[in-house]
Amino acid sequence: MYMKISADTRLSTILRHHRDAVQAIAGISEHFKKLHNPILRKLMAPRVNLAQAAKIGGCSLKDFQQALEPLGFEFETTIDTPDKTEKEMIPDWFKQIDRNQIVSYDVRAELTRGDDPLSNILLKLDELTAGQSLCIINSLKPEPLIALIEKNKRGKCYTVEVSPFEFHTYIQKLHTPNQVANRHHPYEMVSEDQFELVLKSIPANKLKSLDVRHLEMPLPMQQIMAAVQSQKKDESLHVLHQRVPVHLLEALDSLPLSIQILQRSDSDVQLIIQHT
């Protein structure tokens, strides 16, 4: 059965459609051999689209096209991303970074165990003081994380490839006085006590619940987006999810919303979405 895909198609959609897609994609780049690991595949595939995967693997969309077309995947004719990943210029802020003020966080062991480090990364970023920078150590370039942080203007990112399987992503938190005082973050990782306090403060007749834990991608995002669009300004949406929904947070970035996120475990995430 044929399936149309594009640069925005997530790896999870492709892998779910054809059982041989894992082997085909793993043959494109050494970085993609991690997809053979079901734990890493579960964490990586739902968050990475083909354009991001091309950057991670240092390859092109044409490489994906050549690997996937024999399996019945049909690429859309318009591809806006470049064929090859261009070398990233070293930004001025990185040249001036204080090496003594770098907070390092190695997520490789967590990923190997199947733990999702996203919530800890966001918490560590929030805890940075003026002058500090965060360095995420990973075995690949975390394209979805970079897109989330930069789109939400939480910081600036630059990645250094230390070796083929070690990448250091530096994040400089924005600390100008006006930004600290006035910038609104649409989402926030909170403790269980904070989450319960917000939840209890919402009148029962103004709270809607949505459980998407049983749904296959991309249905969770579609249903949450539909619920947000129909949500009245004085209503709140309580979402039960299996993971921190990175692509959803990107999609909701431009809307006047406040999102409280509680991650109880790697498969138990809850959100409260409110209008601001």
N, C-alpha and C positions, 0 to 999 in steps of 0.2 A: 504494500500500500504506500503510495507516494505521500509526502508531507512537505509543504512549503516552509522554508526557514529563512531567517535573515540574520543580520548582525546583532539584532536585539533578542534573538531566541536563546533561552537559557539552556544550559547543558542538560539539566534535569528533564526538560521536555524531549530532547533528542534521545537521551538514554532510555527514557520510558517507552519511546516509540519503537525502538529496534534493539534487540538484545545484543547485536554485534557492534553497536555504536561505541561501546566502551573500548573494545579492541581497536577499532578504526581510529578513534581519537587518540588513544594511547600511543599509536604509531606515528603521530605527527611530531611529538616532542617528548623528551625525557620527563618533563614536568608533568605531563598528563598521565604517566604511568601510575601516579597516585590514585587515579580513578579506579584502579583494580581493587584498592582497599575500600570495602563497603562503608566503613566508618567515615573515612575522609571524603568519599563520594557523597555521602549523605549531607555533610557540612558544606562542601564546595559547590556541587552541581546546582542546587536551587538558587544560588546567589550570583553565579557567573554566567554572563551571556557570551556569545561567540566573539564579539568585539573585544571584550575584556579578556577572554581566554587567549585571543591572538596576542595581546600584549604580554600576558603571563608567560606564554610559551615562546615568545620571540619569533612568531611565525605570521602567516597572513591568512586572510579569509579564503583565499584561493586554495591554500593547503587544506582547509576544512572542506571546501567544495570538492576537491579531488578525492578526499577520503570518504566523504559521506554520500556523494551522488550514486556510487554503485549500490548503496543500501536503499535507494529509493527516495533520498532527500533532494528536494528541488530548491535551489537558491533563488531568491527574488532577484530580478535583474538589476535593481538599483542598490549599489553598495557605496555608502558615503565614507566609510573608513578607509584609510590608506592600506595598500597591499602589505607593506612591511612596517614593523614597528620602528619609528624614528628614535634615535638616541636622545634622551632627555637632557636638556641643558641644565647645568648646575646653577640654581638660583642664588642671587646675592645673599639672601637671608641665611642660606646654608653655609656659605663661605664665612659668614661672621658669627656662626653659632659658637657658644661657649661650651667646649667639650667637657668641662667640669660640671655642667648643669644638665647633662643628659641623663634621663631616667630610662633605663633599658628594661624591656619586657620581652622575654623569649617565650613565644606561644607554641613552639614545635611539640613539646611534650604533651601539652593539653590537646592539641589536634590529633596526635597519635592515639591518645586515650579516647578520643571521640568527644571531648569537651569543647564547647563553643566559647572562645575567648572574647567575643565581641563586647559583652557587657562589661567585662573587666577592663578592656581597652578604653571604653568610653568613660568609665569611672576614673581610671588613671589620668586620662586627659583632663577631666574636670578638676582633679586634685593638683595639677601643675601650678606652681607659683610663677610670678613674673620672672622671666629670664630662663626658665626651664624648658626643655624640649623632651619629647617622648620618642624613644627608638623601639620600634616593633621588629623583633627578629623572627623571621619566618623562612620556610623553605621555598617560598614563591612570593611574587609581588602581589600584595593584597588589593587588587584593583577595586572590588566592591567597597572596601573600607575607605580607600582614598576618595572614591566618588562621593561617599556619604559625608565624610568630614569636610571636603572642599565645597560641596554643593550647599551644605548647611552653614558654611563660613565659620566652622569651629576651629579651623587651623589651616596651615599650609603644609604640604607633603612633598617629600623628595625621597626616592628610593635608590640605594646603592647596592649593586650586585657584588657581594663579597666573593662568592663562588657560584658555580652553576646551581647549587642547591642551598644557598644561604643569601637571603636578602634582608637588608636593614632599611626599614622605612622610617624616616625621621619626620616627626610632626611638631611644628612650632605653633603653639596655641596663640591665638590673637589676644593681645593684652593691652591695646591702647586704651586710655581712660574712657573715651566715648563708647567704645565697643563693650567694655566691661559693664558700663552703666546702663547702656541702652539696648544692646543687641539681645534679641529674643531667640532662644533656642526652642524649636518646635517640639523637641523630645528630650526626655530626661530619664536616666536610670535611677530608680529610687529603691529604698529599703522596703521590707515587708511592712514595717510599722507605718512608714510614710504612705505607702500604697493603700493600706487599710484605712488610714485616717481620711484620705481623699475619697475613698469608696463610700465610707459611712456618712460623709458630709453631703452626699448626693441624694435628694428625695427619691423614694422608690418609684414614683410615677414619672420621674425624669431620667431614669436609668434604663437603657436597653442593653441586652446581653447578646453576644454573638460567639458561638463556639465553632471554630474552623479547624480544630485539631484533627478531625477525621477526613478532611478534604485533601485531594491531590493538587499539586501546583498546576496551574496558577489560580485555582478557584479561591483559595483563602484571600489573596489580594483583591480579586474581582469582587467578592462578596463584601469585604471591608470597605472598599472604595464606594460601592453602591450604598452601603449603610451610612457612610459619612455624607454622601451627597444628599441623602434624604433626611439627614439629621437636622432637627431644629436647633436654633442658637442656644436655647435653654436646656437642651438635652445632652446627655453624656452617653458614650458608647463603651461598654466593658467587653473586651475581646479576650477570648481564650485561644492561645496559639501554641504551636510546638517549638517555635524558634523566634528569635528577634528578627522581625521582617525588614531587612535592610532596604529592599527595593520599594516597599510600601512607604518607609520613612522618606525616601527620595521623592516619591510621587506626591506625598502630602506636604512637602517642604514649602511650596508656594501658597498654601492655604493658611488662613488665620486660625490655627489650631494649637492646642497644648496637649502633649502626649506623655503620659506617665507610664514607664515600663518597669515591670517587676519580673525578674528572671529567678524563679524558684529552683529550677534545675535546667539541664540541657534540653529537656523535652516539655517543660512547663513554664510558659511565658504568658504574662497577662498585660494588657494595655488598657488604659483609660484615655479615651479621646474626647476632648472638649473644645468648644469654640472659645476664642479669646476676644 
